[in-house]
Amino acid sequence: MGKALGFRGWYYFRQGWSVYFAFIMAAINTLTVTYFLAVENYPILNEIFPSFIHYILIVAAIGIPLLISIGYLHYKRTAAFSAEADVIAEAHPYNYKLPPKGWNQQVNYPLYLMLTKFMLKLSNNETLDQKEIEEVRQLQEKINVLLDGDFIHNPRNSSNKTI
């Protein structure tokens, strides 16, 4: 964690800046610039928006539902979001291999492998040996830990119980 502290801080900074701060500042800037450079200088617009507060209220009343509709269209009615999701899925390395040290690698897929092995044994009328029975018990223990909401691997900064 110590080595990654700077990178984590940089990531959190970028998230705070781009998602929250830049968004709010851009909205304030756009409203201020458009009102004081455009609305104030045109008498017709000045009649519609007699003050900056009126301008903000009217633009918010129209703009917020409009932007929600555009966001909805982006996600639900156009191919834009699905294209973005395709690019992210193609670039994501763990769509084609198991993530390291997670419940998929330590519980799910070992269980799948064990089940298929046992199905083959059963179809050949073979029985489980002691080692295989112990493997099943260990997997059951890990599954119980997951069902209790705990970790099967000790992630960074975690004091939760692990196996």
C-alpha positions in Angstrom: 0.0 0.0 0.0 2.8 2.4 0.8 4.2 2.4 -2.7 0.8 2.9 -4.2 -0.3 5.7 -1.8 0.8 8.4 -4.3 -1.0 6.7 -7.2 -4.2 6.2 -5.1 -4.1 9.9 -4.1 -3.7 10.9 -7.7 -6.6 8.6 -8.8 -8.9 10.0 -6.0 -7.8 13.6 -6.9 -8.7 13.0 -10.6 -12.1 11.5 -9.6 -12.9 14.4 -7.3 -11.8 17.0 -9.9 -13.4 15.5 -13.0 -16.6 14.2 -11.5 -17.4 16.9 -9.0 -15.3 20.0 -9.0 -15.0 20.5 -12.8 -18.6 19.7 -13.3 -19.8 22.3 -10.8 -17.3 24.9 -12.0 -18.2 24.4 -15.6 -21.9 24.9 -14.8 -21.2 28.0 -12.8 -18.9 29.3 -15.6 -21.4 28.6 -18.4 -24.3 30.3 -16.5 -22.2 33.3 -15.6 -20.7 33.8 -19.0 -23.9 33.3 -21.0 -25.9 35.6 -18.8 -23.4 38.5 -18.4 -22.1 38.4 -22.0 -25.3 37.5 -23.9 -28.5 38.0 -21.9 -27.6 41.4 -20.4 -26.7 42.8 -23.8 -29.9 41.9 -25.6 -33.1 43.7 -24.5 -35.4 40.8 -25.6 -33.4 38.3 -23.5 -33.3 40.8 -20.7 -37.1 40.9 -20.6 -37.3 37.1 -20.4 -34.5 36.9 -17.7 -34.8 40.1 -15.6 -32.1 39.0 -13.2 -29.3 36.4 -12.9 -31.4 34.4 -10.4 -34.3 34.2 -12.8 -31.9 33.1 -15.5 -30.5 30.3 -13.3 -34.0 29.1 -12.3 -35.4 29.0 -15.9 -32.2 27.4 -17.3 -32.2 24.8 -14.5 -36.0 24.1 -15.0 -35.4 23.5 -18.7 -31.8 22.2 -18.7 -32.0 19.5 -16.0 -34.9 17.5 -17.5 -33.3 18.0 -21.0 -29.9 16.7 -19.8 -31.6 13.8 -18.0 -33.4 12.9 -21.3 -30.1 13.2 -23.2 -28.4 10.9 -20.7 -31.3 8.4 -20.9 -31.0 8.4 -24.7 -27.3 7.9 -24.5 -27.6 4.8 -22.4 -30.9 3.3 -23.6 -31.7 4.5 -27.1 -28.5 4.9 -29.1 -25.6 2.7 -29.9 -23.1 5.1 -28.2 -23.1 3.4 -24.8 -23.0 -0.1 -26.1 -20.0 0.8 -28.3 -18.3 2.3 -25.3 -19.0 -0.9 -23.3 -17.7 -3.0 -26.2 -14.4 -1.1 -26.2 -14.0 -1.4 -22.4 -14.9 -5.1 -22.5 -12.3 -5.8 -25.2 -9.6 -3.9 -23.4 -10.3 -5.4 -19.9 -7.8 -8.2 -19.3 -9.9 -10.0 -16.8 -12.7 -10.7 -19.3 -10.3 -13.4 -20.7 -8.6 -14.7 -17.6 -9.4 -15.1 -13.9 -8.7 -12.1 -11.7 -5.9 -12.9 -9.2 -6.5 -13.7 -5.6 -10.3 -13.4 -5.7 -13.3 -15.6 -4.9 -13.5 -16.7 -8.5 -9.9 -18.1 -8.5 -10.0 -19.5 -5.0 -13.6 -20.8 -4.7 -15.7 -20.7 -7.8 -13.5 -22.2 -10.5 -11.9 -24.8 -8.2 -15.5 -25.8 -7.3 -16.4 -26.1 -11.0 -13.3 -28.2 -11.7 -14.0 -30.4 -8.7 -17.6 -30.9 -9.7 -16.7 -31.9 -13.2 -14.1 -34.3 -11.9 -16.6 -35.9 -9.5 -19.2 -36.1 -12.3 -16.7 -38.1 -14.3 -15.9 -40.3 -11.4 -19.6 -40.9 -10.7 -20.3 -41.8 -14.3 -17.5 -44.4 -14.1 -18.8 -45.7 -10.8 -15.7 -44.6 -8.9 -15.6 -43.4 -5.3 -13.9 -40.4 -3.8 -10.6 -40.9 -2.1 -9.7 -39.2 1.2 -7.7 -36.4 -0.5 -10.6 -35.5 -2.6 -13.0 -35.5 0.4 -10.6 -33.1 2.2 -10.5 -30.8 -0.9 -14.3 -30.6 -0.8 -14.2 -29.8 2.9 -11.7 -27.0 2.3 -13.9 -25.5 -0.5 -16.9 -25.8 1.7 -15.1 -23.8 4.4 -14.2 -21.1 1.9 -17.8 -20.9 0.7 -19.0 -20.6 4.3 -16.6 -17.7 4.9 -17.9 -16.0 1.8 -21.5 -16.6 2.8 -20.7 -15.0 6.2 -19.6 -11.8 4.3 -15.9 -12.3 5.1 -12.8 -12.4 2.9 -11.1 -15.6 1.7 -8.0 -13.6 0.9 -6.5 -10.7 2.9 -7.0 -7.6 0.8 -5.0 -4.5 1.6 -6.0 -2.7 4.8 -8.3 -5.3 5.9 -8.5 -6.8 9.4 -11.3 -9.2 8.5 -11.0 -12.9 9.0 -9.4 -14.8 6.1 -8.7 -18.4 5.2 
